[in-house]
Amino acid sequence: MILFMTRSFDSICRVGSTSLTDVIALHVPMVVGQRACAMIDTGVKPMFAQLRALAEETGVGRAGTKRGLQWILHTHSHHDHIGCNARMQDAFGSLIAGPGYYAAWHEDFERHYQEFARSCPDLVPDTPELRAEVLDILDDPRPLDIHLGAGDVIDLGGGVQLEAIEASGHMIAELAYFERSTSTLFLGDAITGLDWPIFHSHLDVSAYRATLDRLQALIPARNVTQVQAAHYGRMTPAETLTLIERARVYIDDVEASVLSELAGARRVSLERIWTGVCSAMGRIREFRALNMIRAHLADLEARGLCRAVGKFEYELH
Ligand SMILES: [Zn+2]
């Protein structure tokens, strides 16, 4: 037990990193146990050579061999988190596991594209550029082999265990993973990008708020020593708690901006709210923002603060 308490992050984890844009980084951690290893998400297609080299340099071979890459564990199913699944599975024979809610997005990339980018097809035209943005970073479809839920534990041997933690909000279904021997918390996009030129987006406002509350409570309760997040990299618990507080302010700011647009006229179209919120908060008007604004409208409607009055028209209640 003392051995587990003193084990360092570096002794169980290697991280591959890339830049998606000038301001958006992406980090893919590999967790190394005595018996088996797990990659948490697989990043984007151009990362394959890097991720394969990371495994090989660490002495990680095929699934089924000692310390082999038995698992690809997903936090969530967005294209920038599942991009090397086919090539990694072919190279290492790994099982692919993650939340089952978006299983279809792993198997059918056309559906991934349509449901992710074109949930409002009238407002977001199907263009070659949009298709390329969503699809070019994916290799090939591979089904989820195992559906995971909160509380499931992946035991990699030697005390290295990954416990799935409920982390939805950014998507309808998302998990984080708590590594027990080092008290490391691995996050996908459970805390979204707050300062990007685009809205990173969240699809369930109340679930996002509950996830922030859960993570805030978990950090002291489980004695978290470090946090490794997909787009933020490695953070201390104190930095993570500060980020959680900033995320709450951000959600409140988006809500206030949506309410301000609703207050501007008696019936307000979804397109006008989308345009107005992006302009007021200085973000690019694109599909992620639209998905997020629809989530806020649904949340305000559930709380009795606004209502839909026509096809994609809303008013204050
Ligand atoms: Zn995401």
Residues whose N, C-alpha, C, O or C-beta is under 5 A from the ligand:
A	BS01	ZN	H78 D189
